Amino acid sequence: MGFLTDKRALITGIASNRSIAWGIAQAMSNQGARLALTYQNEKLRPRVEKFAQEFNAEFVAPCDVTTDSQIDTLQESVQEKWSDLDIVVHSIAFAPREQLEGMYLDAVNREGFNQAHDISSYSFSALARSFSPMMHNGNGSFLTLTYLGAMRSMPGYNVMGLAKASLEANVRYCAQSLGNQGIRVNAISAGPIRTLAASGIRGMKSMMDYYEKMSPLGRGVTIEEVGNAAAFLCSDLASGITGEIVYVDGGFNSVGFSQAML
Ligand code: NAP
């Protein structure tokens, strides 16, 4: 029996088997969770249906988080299948490609700023507001994914760094709003991993090389490692943890300078 046995988990953001959400779905499924997966649009539906079969997920449903009515429809369909919900994983981010090129001030504009913040941060509050009323069992849990670019400037991460800073504040404010219902809200700040979203970031290879030299573990992290931490944070084992940003980055964020760089 796993530590998530019979917990019902709604997982967003699986685009491929390299997605962080794929690693989370796998880890949660290994620990006995019952899963539902979402897909952004019809193009991705067959792929997500295939993943749903792999994980024995109970259903899949569409949700583009830019549209309130799609979030409402998703909530209605989850309510129809499951009257209670224990876990929501928000593994969604987007910024227009040109926002991630060159220096921040040369790239940023109002539209790109708003879109990045809407999809990558506001959508987390929208999901928390819609799905928290379905968490009746005590110790419900929301989880999102962030990156160190929220705390430190990074070349090419640009407006996404601002959106992640907003997302991290969002975690703390949602934790405050939902704590009196026994609902916990946390984020994992993952080290860089080669996924579809990460392919939009220039210089990913140099960044990975630097990571390997600087992090105490001397290597990058995997979606399995992020998945395992996510499963723990959304389980009753983590019942005292809320409002936290937990780093799963091989310790990179803790280092000023490493032995390997000397
Ligand atoms: P990914 O596989 O490309 O996943 C990103 C997901 O966001 C995709 O499923 C994408 O769907 C979805 N999405 C984008 N816009 C959406 C919208 N309007 N409505 C619904 N879904 C939407 O990349 P990933 O690296 O696993 O990213 C997952 C999360 O981890 C993101 O928040 C990312 O910032 C964070 N993160 C990633 C890294 C890294 O190095 N990879 C490090 C730290 C944190 P489509 O494919 O259909 O657009």
Boltz pocket constraint, residues with backbone or C-beta under 6 A from the ligand:
constraints:
  - pocket:
      binder: B
      contacts: [[A, 12], [A, 13], [A, 14], [A, 15], [A, 16], [A, 18], [A, 19], [A, 20], [A, 21], [A, 39], [A, 40], [A, 41], [A, 44], [A, 63], [A, 64], [A, 65], [A, 66], [A, 90], [A, 91], [A, 92], [A, 93], [A, 94], [A, 119], [A, 145], [A, 146], [A, 147], [A, 148], [A, 188], [A, 189], [A, 190], [A, 191], [A, 192], [A, 193], [A, 194], [A, 195], [A, 196], [A, 197], [A, 198]]
      max_distance: 6.0
